[in-house]
Amino acid sequence: MSADEGLAARRAALVALKAVDEEGAWSNTAIPAAVSELPEVRDRAFASHLAYDTLRWSGTLDWALGHALSRPLDDVEPALQRVLRLGALQLLRTGVPARAAVATSVALAKEQVPGKRAQGAGGFVNGVLRGLSRTVDTLPWPDTTDAPVASLRLTTAHPSWVVLELLERYGRERAEEILWADNEPPGLTLRATGDRDALLAELRAAGLEVEPGAVADAVRAPGVDPRELAAVNEGRAVPQDEASMRVVLATGAGPGDDVLDLCAGPGGKSTHLATLVGPEGSVTAVELHPHRAEMVRRSAARQQVPVEVHVGDALAPPLADEARFDVVLLDAPCTGLGTGRRRPEVRWRRQPEDAAALADLQNRLLLAAAERVAVGGSLTYSACTWTAVETVEVADGFESGPLGPDFERRERVQLLPDVDDTDGMFITGWTRTA
Ligand SMILES: C[S@@+](CC[C@H](N)C(=O)[O-])C[C@H]1O[C@@H](n2cnc3c(N)ncnc32)[C@H](O)[C@@H]1O
């Protein structure tokens, strides 16, 4: 730990927490950016750990803090809420001595509320965290048998509706495994944009411990920071979860195919598709948001693959009316709960109403996508989530809808972090038969 006894690390963690709270940043971007300012590797690791875990455990931390506060946590100013959560995390879930957790939190509180109110802010945080440290071993955890949802909510750090959703779909034992697996930060996975063996050899020559992944082109590189890899910076490898690679492989795209990728930004799958179809094929990418369409262009340029990018609405794509494709991919906008290992705050950002609203959009997008498939071609639907309404219900609705009889199912799978060690991705596909 550096000379300031870890204060700088905790300060960096707070910077990231603020970006996530107030700017809507995602932690897997905000945390590496905030900790990169710290000169010492140990401080960077400690700050990252604190920030990710504070986000992951925030529901449980808020509950615990509720037992030490005389007013609702929501009534405390946001900057001090973050200091309290960071302090509570250290008391509940780290081996940091209580004295150090409280003292550094008091120091940060004074920094967060400068001027005349600094002393008061420090005193307030001191009182709450000292109170929590006294009661931390006697908190009234709900009974796991009588109140499984309330219990799993706190012990596995997920909102009740997510717990309930998994209990209903998978039963108690599996749901618990999924919830715990969703709390395990994943190691880095890369997709080789060229020869995988050559990439493995390059990374091993640099002293890294890497292994081939479960699917073609995948390389598992646990503990590696992609920003420090020349292979990534020079386009020979792309950081990508194996679940995303499996979506692309499920499309069946091969040399010479004309592909339509309807929700393309930031382009991870468009560029993979372009690699598979080669120079005889084509990839047309549609993306609603111009800045995300630009990300597709930049990614294609970096990997030196051709992708024709259009800014437009996939519900009415900016394409000729008669345009039909051998392969159509709809990687739909969704609640993204399946990415929770990498950005744990997603579970707290999403509400059940979001899943319902997105499902409505997904149903309409899937019909629009199906229209564009040539007879004999393939249609693939994927969503990086596990709510029933955004996954099986969309697929079932399509199969029993007006276009269902023209499509024959190829596959349907829900990847989950406990068994597959990937993002929680739903993938289904059909062949157009008429
Ligand atoms: C799950 S992300 C796609 C990820 C992308 N396929 C990849 O692998 O990099 C969904 C994307 O759909 C875009 N989107 C949302 N609504 C859309 C619409 N109506 N038409 C086109 N794109 C849309 C979002 O902006 C977002 O970039």
The ligand as an SDF file (V2000), in Angstrom:
LIG
                    3D

 27 29  0  0  0  0  0  0  0  0999 V2000
  -26.8450   -5.4720  -27.9490 C   0  0  0  0  0  0  0  0  0  0  0  0
  -26.3040   -4.0540  -28.7880 S   0  0  0  0  0  0  0  0  0  0  0  0
  -25.5570   -4.7460  -30.2140 C   0  0  0  0  0  0  0  0  0  0  0  0
  -24.1350   -5.1790  -30.0100 C   0  0  0  0  0  0  0  0  0  0  0  0
  -23.4490   -5.4670  -31.3430 C   0  0  0  0  0  0  0  0  0  0  0  0
  -24.2080   -6.4250  -32.1310 N   0  0  0  0  0  0  0  0  0  0  0  0
  -22.0330   -5.9680  -31.1620 C   0  0  0  0  0  0  0  0  0  0  0  0
  -21.8230   -7.1730  -31.1660 O   0  0  0  0  0  0  0  0  0  0  0  0
  -21.1290   -5.1480  -31.0020 O   0  0  0  0  0  0  0  0  0  0  0  0
  -27.7840   -3.4100  -29.4700 C   0  0  0  0  0  0  0  0  0  0  0  0
  -27.5620   -2.2410  -30.3770 C   0  0  0  0  0  0  0  0  0  0  0  0
  -28.8070   -1.9400  -31.0120 O   0  0  0  0  0  0  0  0  0  0  0  0
  -28.9010   -0.5500  -31.1990 C   0  0  0  0  0  0  0  0  0  0  0  0
  -30.3260   -0.2480  -31.4320 N   0  0  0  0  0  0  0  0  0  0  0  0
  -31.3100   -0.0700  -30.5350 C   0  0  0  0  0  0  0  0  0  0  0  0
  -32.4970    0.1210  -31.1610 N   0  0  0  0  0  0  0  0  0  0  0  0
  -32.2460    0.0360  -32.4860 C   0  0  0  0  0  0  0  0  0  0  0  0
  -33.0490    0.1580  -33.6540 C   0  0  0  0  0  0  0  0  0  0  0  0
  -34.3590    0.3830  -33.5530 N   0  0  0  0  0  0  0  0  0  0  0  0
  -32.4540    0.0440  -34.8430 N   0  0  0  0  0  0  0  0  0  0  0  0
  -31.1150   -0.1800  -34.9450 C   0  0  0  0  0  0  0  0  0  0  0  0
  -30.3020   -0.2970  -33.8780 N   0  0  0  0  0  0  0  0  0  0  0  0
  -30.8570   -0.1900  -32.6620 C   0  0  0  0  0  0  0  0  0  0  0  0
  -28.3130    0.0020  -29.9280 C   0  0  0  0  0  0  0  0  0  0  0  0
  -27.8920    1.3490  -30.1170 O   0  0  0  0  0  0  0  0  0  0  0  0
  -27.1420   -0.9430  -29.7020 C   0  0  0  0  0  0  0  0  0  0  0  0
  -25.9840   -0.4410  -30.3050 O   0  0  0  0  0  0  0  0  0  0  0  0
  1  2  1  0
  2  3  1  0
  2 10  1  0
  3  4  1  0
  4  5  1  0
  5  6  1  0
  5  7  1  0
  7  8  2  0
  7  9  1  0
 10 11  1  0
 11 12  1  0
 11 26  1  0
 12 13  1  0
 13 14  1  0
 13 24  1  0
 14 15  1  0
 14 23  1  0
 15 16  2  0
 16 17  1  0
 17 18  1  0
 17 23  2  0
 18 19  1  0
 18 20  2  0
 20 21  1  0
 21 22  2  0
 22 23  1  0
 24 25  1  0
 24 26  1  0
 26 27  1  0
M  CHG  2   2   1   9  -1
M  END
$$$$
